[in-house]
Amino acid sequence: MIKIAVVGSSSMDLVVTSAKRPIAGETVLGDSFITVPGGKGANQAVAAARLGAEVTMIGCVGDDFYGEIILENLKKNHVNTKCVEPVTGAMSGTAHITLSEGDNSIIVVKGANDFITPEYVQKAKKIIEESDIVMVQQEIPEETVLYLAELCEKLQKRLLLNPAPARKISEAVIQQSSFITPNEHEFEILFGGRDRTEVLTEYPNKLFITEGKNGVRYFDGHEEKVVPSFVVEAVDTTGAGDTFNAALAVAVAEGKSFDDCLLFANRAASISVTKLGAQGGMPTREEVERSFEE
């Protein structure tokens, strides 16, 4: 079984659905409200575990009720939590999600995720050394992402960076990462409005731009390619990107070709949007493989 280490955030998602997204100063009536475990790191850890990987989460939760739920949920989904510590006196991270008009808007409060420092990651060095691939996102401190990139390069471990939420990252982190997976908005922030084709050409088989229902764009060293997505009736797009990244990591670790990796990741992500909640629709390996047969 392949091993994946996920360095990232855990949170509680507070999700409201509404027919209309309010503009500034406006109040609208919502349709429903639920609380579900989330956080980009935890989402990707759960998705990878469901897809058949042996996953260890490296992160922090608060010593509060939400923290207890987050930890229990990770364990229930067969994610190793020995590197997830409750932080005394800190609140767990929260994500405030509005589902409206076929899309989502999210405000993240990092909480205990700010305690995922370089020193904290250093304590989990052995887990990283034993992993086939390492995953990281940007709901944790910037200096931790930088440290992890340096560590993975030193240990010769492949690092998949999902640069969300979007912020500028150093050229060093770009070079030290094995794979980078921005969406179109994140790409613009990372590369300052540069020509897409030009940037893709600079990072063959490394930079994968997710374009929602249009698929994933990358340069394979010879030509720019788009691996198409799958048409489904979307219920909740929250967590689709996390599912994509987890599935990509699993497929890469298993040694699939890039086209097959991206096809597998797109299929998993398309299944994930058919149910409510970031983790609610994340498929098992059997569900993904069965969908290819149908």
C-alpha positions as CSV (number, residue, x, y, z in Angstrom):
1,M,0.0,0.0,0.0
2,I,1.4,3.4,-0.9
3,K,2.1,5.9,1.9
4,I,1.0,9.5,1.9
5,A,1.8,12.2,4.4
6,V,-0.5,15.3,4.5
7,V,0.8,18.4,6.1
8,G,-2.2,20.7,6.4
9,S,-5.2,22.2,8.0
10,S,-8.2,20.6,9.8
11,S,-11.3,22.6,10.5
12,M,-15.0,22.5,11.1
13,D,-17.0,23.6,8.0
14,L,-20.1,25.7,8.8
15,V,-22.2,25.4,5.6
16,V,-25.3,27.4,4.6
17,T,-27.2,27.0,1.4
18,S,-29.2,29.8,-0.2
19,A,-30.9,30.4,-3.5
20,K,-29.2,33.8,-3.7
21,R,-25.7,35.0,-2.5
22,P,-26.1,38.3,-0.6
23,I,-24.3,41.4,-1.8
24,A,-22.6,43.8,0.7
25,G,-25.2,45.1,3.2
26,E,-27.9,42.6,2.1
27,T,-29.7,40.0,4.2
28,V,-31.2,36.9,2.5
29,L,-33.0,33.9,3.9
30,G,-31.1,30.6,3.7
31,D,-32.4,27.1,3.0
32,S,-30.3,24.9,5.3
33,F,-27.3,24.8,7.7
34,I,-25.0,22.0,8.6
35,T,-21.7,21.5,10.3
36,V,-19.2,19.0,8.9
37,P,-15.5,18.3,9.4
38,G,-13.3,19.9,6.8
39,G,-10.1,21.8,6.2
40,K,-8.1,21.4,3.0
41,G,-5.5,19.1,4.7
42,A,-8.0,16.9,6.4
43,N,-10.1,16.8,3.3
44,Q,-7.2,15.6,1.2
45,A,-6.2,13.1,3.8
46,V,-9.7,11.6,4.0
47,A,-10.0,11.5,0.2
48,A,-6.6,9.8,-0.2
49,A,-7.5,7.2,2.5
50,R,-10.8,6.4,0.8
51,L,-8.9,5.9,-2.5
52,G,-6.7,3.2,-0.9
53,A,-3.6,5.0,0.5
54,E,-2.1,4.6,3.9
55,V,-2.4,8.2,5.1
56,T,-0.8,10.1,8.0
57,M,-2.1,13.6,8.9
58,I,0.3,16.1,10.3
59,G,-1.6,19.0,11.8
60,C,-3.2,20.7,14.8
61,V,-6.7,21.0,16.2
62,G,-8.0,23.1,19.2
63,D,-8.7,21.6,22.6
64,D,-12.4,22.3,22.0
65,F,-15.5,20.4,20.9
66,Y,-14.8,20.9,17.2
67,G,-11.3,19.5,17.7
68,E,-12.7,16.3,19.2
69,I,-15.1,15.8,16.3
70,I,-12.3,16.5,13.7
71,L,-10.0,13.9,15.3
72,E,-12.8,11.3,15.5
73,N,-13.7,11.9,11.9
74,L,-10.1,11.4,10.7
75,K,-9.9,8.1,12.7
76,K,-13.2,6.9,11.3
77,N,-11.9,7.4,7.8
78,H,-8.7,5.4,8.6
79,V,-6.3,8.4,8.7
80,N,-3.5,8.0,11.1
81,T,-3.7,10.9,13.7
82,K,-0.6,10.3,15.8
83,C,0.8,13.6,14.4
84,V,-2.3,15.6,15.1
85,E,-2.1,17.4,18.4
86,P,-4.8,19.4,20.3
87,V,-3.4,22.8,21.1
88,T,-4.2,24.0,24.7
89,G,-6.2,27.1,24.8
90,A,-6.7,27.4,21.0
91,M,-9.9,27.1,19.0
92,S,-10.1,24.7,16.1
93,G,-10.0,26.2,12.6
94,T,-13.4,26.9,11.0
95,A,-14.5,27.5,7.4
96,H,-17.7,29.5,6.8
97,I,-19.2,28.3,3.5
98,T,-22.0,29.7,1.4
99,L,-23.4,27.4,-1.3
100,S,-25.4,29.5,-3.7
101,E,-26.1,29.9,-7.5
102,G,-24.2,26.7,-8.3
103,D,-20.9,27.6,-6.6
104,N,-19.4,28.3,-3.2
105,S,-17.8,31.2,-1.3
106,I,-15.6,30.4,1.7
107,I,-14.1,32.4,4.6
108,V,-11.4,30.4,6.6
109,V,-10.5,31.2,10.2
110,K,-7.2,29.3,10.8
111,G,-7.3,28.9,14.6
112,A,-5.1,26.0,15.7
113,N,-3.8,25.5,12.2
114,D,-1.4,28.5,12.9
115,F,0.4,26.2,15.3
116,I,1.6,24.0,12.4
117,T,5.1,25.5,12.5
118,P,8.4,24.3,11.0
119,E,9.4,22.9,14.4
120,Y,6.1,21.0,14.6
121,V,6.7,19.4,11.1
122,Q,10.3,18.6,12.1
123,K,8.9,16.3,14.8
124,A,7.2,14.3,12.1
125,K,10.3,13.9,9.9
126,K,10.3,10.1,10.1
127,I,6.7,10.0,8.8
128,I,7.8,12.2,5.8
129,E,10.9,10.0,5.2
130,E,8.7,6.9,5.0
131,S,6.1,8.4,2.6
132,D,5.9,7.9,-1.1
133,I,4.5,11.4,-1.6
134,V,3.9,14.4,0.6
135,M,0.9,16.8,0.2
136,V,0.6,20.4,1.5
137,Q,-1.8,23.4,1.1
138,Q,-1.8,27.0,2.2
139,E,-4.1,27.1,5.2
140,I,-1.0,26.8,7.3
141,P,1.8,29.3,7.9
142,E,3.8,30.4,4.9
143,E,7.2,29.6,6.6
144,T,6.0,26.0,7.2
145,V,5.3,25.5,3.5
146,L,8.8,26.8,2.8
147,Y,10.4,24.6,5.4
148,L,8.5,21.5,4.1
149,A,9.6,22.2,0.5
150,E,13.2,22.4,1.7
151,L,12.9,19.2,3.8
152,C,11.3,17.2,0.9
153,E,14.0,18.3,-1.4
154,K,16.7,17.2,1.1
155,L,15.0,13.8,1.7
156,Q,14.3,13.4,-2.1
157,K,10.6,13.1,-1.4
158,R,8.0,14.2,-4.0
159,L,5.9,17.2,-2.8
160,L,2.5,18.0,-4.2
161,L,1.6,21.7,-3.4
162,N,-2.0,22.7,-3.7
163,P,-1.5,26.5,-3.6
164,A,-4.9,27.3,-2.0
165,P,-5.9,29.7,-0.6
166,A,-4.0,31.7,-3.2
167,R,-0.9,33.7,-2.1
168,K,2.4,34.4,-3.8
169,I,5.0,31.7,-3.3
170,S,8.7,31.9,-3.7
171,E,10.6,30.6,-6.7
172,A,12.4,28.3,-4.4
173,V,9.2,26.6,-3.3
174,I,8.1,26.3,-6.9
175,Q,11.4,24.6,-7.8
176,Q,11.4,22.3,-4.8
177,S,7.8,21.1,-5.4
178,S,7.3,18.1,-7.6
179,F,3.7,19.1,-8.6
180,I,1.7,22.3,-8.3
181,T,-2.0,22.4,-8.8
182,P,-3.6,25.9,-8.9
183,N,-7.0,26.6,-10.3
184,E,-7.3,29.5,-12.8
185,H,-7.7,32.2,-10.1
186,E,-4.7,30.8,-8.1
187,F,-2.6,30.6,-11.2
188,E,-3.1,34.4,-11.8
189,I,-2.0,35.2,-8.3
190,L,1.0,32.8,-8.4
191,F,2.4,34.0,-11.7
192,G,1.2,37.6,-11.8
193,G,-0.8,37.6,-15.0
194,R,1.9,36.0,-17.1
195,D,0.9,34.1,-20.3
196,R,-0.5,30.7,-19.4
197,T,1.1,28.8,-22.2
198,E,4.5,30.4,-21.5
199,V,4.4,29.4,-17.8
200,L,3.1,25.9,-18.5
201,T,6.0,25.4,-20.9
202,E,8.5,26.3,-18.1
203,Y,7.1,23.6,-15.8
204,P,6.5,20.5,-17.9
205,N,4.7,17.7,-16.0
206,K,4.8,19.8,-12.9
207,L,2.2,22.6,-13.2
208,F,-1.4,21.4,-13.5
209,I,-4.1,24.1,-13.9
210,T,-7.5,22.9,-12.9
211,E,-10.3,24.6,-14.9
212,G,-13.4,23.2,-13.3
213,K,-15.8,21.5,-15.7
214,N,-13.4,22.1,-18.5
215,G,-10.8,19.7,-17.1
216,V,-7.0,20.1,-16.3
217,R,-4.4,21.8,-18.4
218,Y,-0.7,20.9,-18.4
219,F,2.4,20.8,-20.7
220,D,3.8,17.3,-21.2
221,G,7.2,18.4,-22.5
222,H,6.0,18.3,-26.2
223,E,2.5,19.9,-26.2
224,E,0.0,21.6,-24.1
225,K,-2.8,19.2,-23.2
226,V,-6.2,19.4,-21.6
227,V,-7.5,16.3,-19.8
228,P,-11.3,16.6,-19.9
229,S,-13.6,16.5,-16.8
230,F,-16.8,14.4,-16.5
231,V,-20.3,15.8,-16.8
232,V,-22.3,15.3,-13.6
233,E,-25.2,17.1,-11.8
234,A,-23.4,19.0,-9.1
235,V,-24.9,19.3,-5.7
236,D,-21.9,20.8,-3.8
237,T,-18.6,21.7,-5.4
238,T,-16.9,22.2,-1.9
239,G,-14.0,19.7,-1.7
240,A,-13.8,18.8,-5.4
241,G,-10.4,20.3,-5.6
242,D,-9.3,18.5,-2.5
243,T,-10.5,15.2,-4.0
244,F,-8.7,16.0,-7.2
245,N,-5.4,16.6,-5.4
246,A,-5.7,13.5,-3.3
247,A,-6.5,11.3,-6.3
248,L,-3.6,12.8,-8.2
249,A,-1.2,12.0,-5.4
250,V,-2.5,8.5,-5.1
251,A,-2.2,7.9,-8.9
252,V,1.3,9.4,-9.1
253,A,2.5,7.3,-6.1
254,E,1.1,4.2,-7.9
255,G,3.2,5.1,-11.0
256,K,0.4,5.8,-13.5
257,S,1.1,7.9,-16.6
258,F,0.3,11.6,-16.2
259,D,-2.8,11.3,-18.5
260,D,-4.1,8.4,-16.5
261,C,-3.3,10.2,-13.2
262,L,-5.3,13.2,-14.3
263,L,-8.2,11.1,-15.7
264,F,-8.4,9.3,-12.4
265,A,-8.3,12.5,-10.4
266,N,-11.0,14.1,-12.6
267,R,-13.2,11.1,-12.2
268,A,-12.9,11.1,-8.4
269,A,-13.5,14.9,-8.3
270,S,-16.6,14.6,-10.5
271,I,-18.1,12.0,-8.1
272,S,-17.3,14.1,-5.1
273,V,-19.6,17.0,-6.2
274,T,-22.7,14.8,-6.3
275,K,-23.3,15.0,-2.6
276,L,-23.4,17.7,0.1
277,G,-20.3,18.5,2.2
278,A,-16.6,18.6,1.4
279,Q,-16.1,15.0,2.5
280,G,-19.7,13.8,2.0
281,G,-19.2,12.8,-1.6
282,M,-15.5,11.8,-1.6
283,P,-15.5,8.4,-3.3
284,T,-13.9,5.1,-2.4
285,R,-11.5,3.4,-4.7
286,E,-14.2,0.9,-5.7
287,E,-16.6,3.7,-6.6
288,V,-14.1,5.4,-8.9
289,E,-13.1,2.1,-10.6
290,R,-16.7,1.1,-11.0
291,S,-17.6,4.5,-12.6
292,F,-15.0,3.8,-15.4
293,E,-16.8,0.6,-16.2
294,E,-20.3,2.1,-16.4
